Amino acid sequence: MQQTLYSGSVTVRADQTRLSPLSPKPAAAERPIYVAGEWLTTADPVSVLRPGDPGQTVAVTFHAGEAEYERAVVGALAAEKPMAVLPAYERATALRSISDGILARTGELATQLAAEAGKPIRDATTEIERGALTFRLAAEEAERQYGEVLPLDINPASRDRVGIVRRFPIGAVAAISPFNLPLGLAAHKVAPAIAAGCPVVLKPPSNAPLTMLSIAELVDQTALPPGALSVLPMTREIGDRLVTDPRFKLLSFTGSPDAGWAMKERAGKKKVVLELGSNSAAIVDEDADIVWAAERCAYGAFKYSGQLCISVQRVLVHDRVWDEFLDAFLERARALRVGDPLDPQTDIGPMISLASTERLQLWIDDAVAAGGRLLLEGSTDGVFMSPTVLTDVPASATICREEAFGPVAIVSRFSDFDAALREVNDSRFGLQAGVFTNALAHAWKAFEQLHVGNVIVNDSPTYRVDSMPFGGVKDSGVGREGLRWAIEDMTEPRMLVLTGRS
């Protein structure tokens, strides 16, 4: 029986793929923006269009202008003290209420997310469920922000002294999130900020702002103070103020490396957390479970059209299992169905824009011109791309060096595990890597030698669970997300020194 990447999917080979008509949607609704506890419209409406069908508007929302931006920042500053003194149980109650509200609206939110971001409805549903989990985990972290007792009697001058270390919220947070996980990545900024006691002003993605406006509706129903959250769709010019405004104490950005590092240079004295790009690699060792490795690498390479920072872009396969792996991997890639993201049978929806497909096709063409071979030639129809698999691509090719951010995987061979580790490290990125091996020594060696934020053993680097520290090294960013680790960045330690003298 032919296996497929997703249970319940229709198996259609790449050369048989036909794009199903996009599902009709009702007339677009008007969605106000959320500014320091108030719902506002502005004189600058913006239509949110469906990827793959730009003639169809999902909803009409509004760009925040100078006045709305200032109102949000002033509201956040006014909320700093009320948020800081809010007891842990009240922050946790609010976060659990948001989580419950997300789950209660799973179907509605998933349909909206699929429509605005072009994400297949099954993946969109998973993202909504994980968003609810993120807020629930944040509630638990709000209840366990422990301190430390530090003995100070380490010399005669400090006799009878003891220190108590406690973390305090840093203040207002500026957050900028991308289109590919409109809830998932924004939740990893908003939820820990609330847990830590920090108000946050969020710029959602311009082409997919609706999901976080829906989350703002749930925040608005809690007892959090006005200004605890603002969700402001903004032009780049207005949004850039989040980067340079000295009133924010932390900037959290997820997006492209070039944009992120430029922001860090202009951010001034505020702390900066960057979760940026990658060209993540998976190593398939000679003793790996090949069926499992092929399934998970195909999932990791082509999920959401490869538009994930931890998408599998490079697959390094041991010589002894090359043929077996390649047969299984290509079979799974060919089986994926490209089509309407609102169709439950769809595995791969549209890319976010025509510019994205054109850029990726140019990189593929350049790789072939440089000597690369197409093992699976994907087809392109506007913003829709089916999976492409390349081999023999020179290491200097753009598609090897940069982040493809599309449904393409580059496979290569190795015979020496140490050489494979060096090849993975031969990148300006270092977010996550996957290693399929049943040799404990190789797993430990990968953990010790790979220059990445996380090493995933016997799964693809696309794996993430929301409680883990997430972030990279080199050009992949600075700092870590994941609730506990994000809260550390959003708080600062303060020590009280007590002496035994009366």
WOJO-V909598 format. One record per helix or strand. SS is the DSSP state (h for helix, s for strand). FROM is the first residue (numbers start at 0). LEN is the number of residues. If there is no record, write none. Layout:
BEGIN
ss:SS from:FROM len:LEN
ss:SS from:FROM len:LEN
END
This chain:
BEGIN
ss:h from:13 len:3
ss:s from:28 len:2
ss:s from:32 len:3
ss:s from:37 len:3
ss:s from:44 len:6
ss:s from:52 len:10
ss:h from:65 len:20
ss:h from:87 len:17
ss:h from:105 len:12
ss:h from:120 len:22
ss:s from:147 len:4
ss:h from:155 len:3
ss:s from:160 len:9
ss:s from:172 len:4
ss:h from:183 len:13
ss:s from:199 len:4
ss:h from:209 len:11
ss:s from:228 len:3
ss:h from:235 len:4
ss:h from:240 len:4
ss:s from:249 len:5
ss:h from:256 len:10
ss:s from:270 len:5
ss:s from:280 len:4
ss:h from:289 len:17
ss:s from:313 len:5
ss:h from:318 len:16
ss:s from:337 len:1
ss:s from:347 len:1
ss:h from:353 len:16
ss:s from:372 len:4
ss:s from:379 len:2
ss:s from:383 len:2
ss:s from:387 len:4
ss:h from:397 len:4
ss:s from:407 len:7
ss:h from:416 len:9
ss:s from:428 len:2
ss:s from:431 len:5
ss:h from:439 len:10
ss:s from:453 len:4
ss:s from:469 len:1
ss:s from:472 len:2
ss:s from:476 len:2
ss:s from:480 len:1
ss:h from:482 len:7
ss:s from:490 len:9
END
